[in-house]
Amino acid sequence: MEPRWMADEMLGRLARYLRFMGFDTAYARGWTDHEVRARAHLEGRILLTRDRTLARQTPGAVGLCSTDIGGQLVEIRRAFPTIPWELRPDRCTLCNGVLSRWVPSPAEPLPRGAPRELVERGLTLYRCPDCLHVYWQGSHSEKVRNLIAHAAQPLEA
């Protein structure tokens, strides 16, 4: 069973990357430490935080030291070496909703920024049923894939 994460307010970018990897990741934006601890416990989530005090006060929390996303992913991988590290279009990076394949009708308007050629070329689109954000394989996917692949390299002892 894959872990379910709770990223505290300092780790919003990390939350997005974990969602790129298909992980169920809540983002505790604007929550008090008490709310973060309570929700993580109630929802069975592992808290990820850079706040040392919060990490000490929360059973099972992972205290991260790195300030950059690549380093944070490596730290999580060290703590959980058996979880899969790959790009999976399963989760909305904005709201954590579960994505589904989406085939718009020819008359259906595409969201702002989504070129009509995507549909014409038959590329797979994914849409979040919660916030309606649409995803597709673009140049940004390659950047994310490279960062995740770097974090997935064999760990040094």
ChimeraX attribute file (.defattr): number of C-alpha atoms within 10 A of each C-alpha:
attribute: neighborCount
match mode: 1-to-1
recipient: residues
	/A:1	4
	/A:2	10
	/A:3	13
	/A:4	16
	/A:5	23
	/A:6	26
	/A:7	26
	/A:8	25
	/A:9	20
	/A:10	16
	/A:11	21
	/A:12	15
	/A:13	15
	/A:14	20
	/A:15	27
	/A:16	22
	/A:17	21
	/A:18	25
	/A:19	26
	/A:20	24
	/A:21	21
	/A:22	23
	/A:23	23
	/A:24	21
	/A:25	28
	/A:26	24
	/A:27	24
	/A:28	22
	/A:29	13
	/A:30	10
	/A:31	13
	/A:32	12
	/A:33	17
	/A:34	12
	/A:35	12
	/A:36	22
	/A:37	23
	/A:38	13
	/A:39	17
	/A:40	24
	/A:41	16
	/A:42	9
	/A:43	12
	/A:44	13
	/A:45	20
	/A:46	21
	/A:47	27
	/A:48	27
	/A:49	20
	/A:50	19
	/A:51	16
	/A:52	13
	/A:53	11
	/A:54	20
	/A:55	18
	/A:56	12
	/A:57	12
	/A:58	19
	/A:59	13
	/A:60	14
	/A:61	20
	/A:62	22
	/A:63	20
	/A:64	19
	/A:65	13
	/A:66	13
	/A:67	11
	/A:68	11
	/A:69	17
	/A:70	16
	/A:71	15
	/A:72	20
	/A:73	22
	/A:74	20
	/A:75	18
	/A:76	16
	/A:77	19
	/A:78	14
	/A:79	11
	/A:80	11
	/A:81	14
	/A:82	9
	/A:83	12
	/A:84	13
	/A:85	19
	/A:86	15
	/A:87	21
	/A:88	13
	/A:89	22
	/A:90	21
	/A:91	24
	/A:92	27
	/A:93	23
	/A:94	15
	/A:95	17
	/A:96	23
	/A:97	20
	/A:98	18
	/A:99	22
	/A:100	17
	/A:101	15
	/A:102	14
	/A:103	14
	/A:104	11
	/A:105	9
	/A:106	10
	/A:107	6
	/A:108	8
	/A:109	10
	/A:110	15
	/A:111	12
	/A:112	8
	/A:113	7
	/A:114	14
	/A:115	10
	/A:116	12
	/A:117	9
	/A:118	15
	/A:119	16
	/A:120	9
	/A:121	8
	/A:122	9
	/A:123	12
	/A:124	13
	/A:125	19
	/A:126	22
	/A:127	22
	/A:128	22
	/A:129	14
	/A:130	13
	/A:131	12
	/A:132	14
	/A:133	17
	/A:134	20
	/A:135	21
	/A:136	16
	/A:137	13
	/A:138	9
	/A:139	8
	/A:140	9
	/A:141	13
	/A:142	12
	/A:143	11
	/A:144	15
	/A:145	17
	/A:146	12
	/A:147	15
	/A:148	22
	/A:149	14
	/A:150	15
	/A:151	22
	/A:152	16
	/A:153	11
	/A:154	9
	/A:155	10
	/A:156	5
	/A:157	4
